[in-house]
Amino acid sequence: MSSVREDEETVKHALLTCQMVIPVWFASPLTIRIVPENTQSFSDWLLKMLEGSSISGRAMILELVYAIWKARNELCFNGKRTYVLKMLERATGYMLHPPIQIPKQTYQSNDHEQRGNSHFITHVDA
């Protein structure tokens, strides 16, 4: 996520080993310590982390990746730097308020009736 790099940027650098990103991982609720020399590739690291995490841990890892990616794009395309706390705020905010809204679906059907608050009668042809 460096503003100036002479070599080609990799996914590993952009999301894991960049000096602007390492503190984000460590400051997260998961306190992940990134050691650039011990990290093979981003995909290997991600799979290893997801395999060893709880469902909420997996969600946090993926939200952090998304927040870091957004911050990287803001820097690369808009010249705007995003600080560690803002990335953490975004990641935890995504978990509480996902950016993708799933529309509520309503179904019109005559194959069931609702009785009270918790009972349905279903009509089935057998």
C-alpha positions as CSV (number, residue, x, y, z in Angstrom):
1,M,0.0,0.0,0.0
2,S,3.0,2.2,-0.3
3,S,2.5,5.3,-2.3
4,V,5.7,4.7,-4.2
5,R,7.1,1.3,-5.1
6,E,9.7,0.4,-7.6
7,D,8.9,-3.2,-7.9
8,E,5.5,-4.7,-8.9
9,E,3.1,-4.8,-6.0
10,T,1.8,-8.3,-5.0
11,V,-1.4,-9.3,-3.2
12,K,0.8,-10.5,-0.4
13,H,2.3,-7.0,0.0
14,A,-0.9,-5.1,-0.5
15,L,-2.9,-7.0,2.0
16,L,-0.4,-8.5,4.5
17,T,3.2,-7.3,4.5
18,C,3.0,-3.6,3.7
19,Q,4.2,-1.5,6.6
20,M,0.9,0.4,6.6
21,V,-1.0,-2.9,6.9
22,I,0.9,-4.9,9.5
23,P,-0.4,-2.7,12.4
24,V,-4.0,-3.2,11.2
25,W,-3.7,-6.9,11.6
26,F,-2.1,-6.6,15.0
27,A,-4.5,-4.0,16.3
28,S,-7.5,-6.1,15.2
29,P,-9.5,-8.0,17.8
30,L,-7.6,-11.1,16.6
31,T,-4.1,-9.6,17.3
32,I,-2.6,-11.2,14.2
33,R,1.2,-10.8,14.1
34,I,2.4,-10.7,10.4
35,V,6.0,-11.8,9.9
36,P,6.8,-11.0,6.3
37,E,9.7,-13.4,6.1
38,N,7.5,-16.3,7.2
39,T,4.6,-15.6,4.9
40,Q,4.7,-17.6,1.7
41,S,1.7,-16.2,-0.3
42,F,-1.5,-14.4,0.5
43,S,-3.7,-17.4,-0.5
44,D,-1.7,-19.9,1.6
45,W,-1.8,-17.5,4.6
46,L,-5.5,-16.8,4.2
47,L,-6.4,-20.5,3.9
48,K,-4.3,-21.3,7.0
49,M,-5.9,-18.5,9.0
50,L,-9.4,-19.4,8.0
51,E,-8.9,-23.1,8.8
52,G,-7.8,-22.3,12.3
53,S,-10.5,-19.7,13.1
54,S,-14.0,-19.7,14.5
55,I,-16.9,-18.5,12.4
56,S,-16.6,-15.0,13.9
57,G,-12.8,-15.1,13.5
58,R,-13.2,-16.0,9.8
59,A,-15.7,-13.1,9.4
60,M,-13.3,-10.7,11.0
61,I,-10.4,-11.8,8.8
62,L,-12.4,-11.4,5.6
63,E,-13.8,-8.0,6.8
64,L,-10.2,-6.8,7.5
65,V,-9.1,-7.9,4.0
66,Y,-12.0,-5.9,2.5
67,A,-11.2,-2.8,4.6
68,I,-7.5,-3.0,3.7
69,W,-8.4,-3.4,0.0
70,K,-10.7,-0.4,0.1
71,A,-8.0,1.7,1.9
72,R,-5.4,0.6,-0.7
73,N,-7.7,1.6,-3.5
74,E,-8.3,5.0,-1.9
75,L,-4.6,5.6,-1.7
76,C,-3.7,4.3,-5.2
77,F,-6.6,5.9,-7.1
78,N,-7.5,9.0,-5.0
79,G,-4.3,9.7,-3.1
80,K,-6.2,9.5,0.2
81,R,-4.4,7.8,3.1
82,T,-6.6,5.7,5.5
83,Y,-5.3,5.2,9.0
84,V,-5.2,2.0,11.1
85,L,-8.2,3.0,13.3
86,K,-10.3,3.9,10.3
87,M,-9.6,0.5,8.7
88,L,-10.5,-1.3,12.0
89,E,-13.6,0.8,12.3
90,R,-14.6,-0.2,8.8
91,A,-14.0,-3.9,9.4
92,T,-16.0,-4.1,12.6
93,G,-18.7,-1.9,11.1
94,Y,-19.1,-4.2,8.1
95,M,-19.8,-7.0,10.5
96,L,-22.5,-5.0,12.3
97,H,-23.9,-3.3,9.2
98,P,-23.0,-5.2,5.9
99,P,-22.6,-3.0,2.9
100,I,-24.7,-5.4,0.8
101,Q,-28.4,-5.2,1.6
102,I,-30.4,-8.4,0.9
103,P,-33.9,-7.5,-0.2
104,K,-36.8,-8.9,1.8
105,Q,-38.7,-11.4,-0.4
106,T,-42.4,-11.9,-0.1
107,Y,-44.1,-14.9,-1.4
108,Q,-47.7,-15.2,-2.6
109,S,-48.9,-18.7,-2.2
110,N,-52.0,-20.6,-1.3
111,D,-50.2,-23.7,-0.1
112,H,-50.2,-22.8,3.6
113,E,-52.1,-20.9,6.2
114,Q,-50.7,-19.1,9.3
115,R,-52.5,-19.9,12.6
116,G,-51.4,-17.6,15.4
117,N,-47.8,-16.4,15.7
118,S,-45.9,-19.7,15.4
119,H,-48.1,-22.3,13.6
120,F,-48.6,-22.9,10.0
121,I,-50.9,-25.4,8.3
122,T,-49.3,-26.7,5.0
123,H,-51.3,-28.2,2.2
124,V,-49.5,-31.1,0.6
125,D,-50.6,-33.3,-2.3
126,A,-49.1,-36.7,-1.7
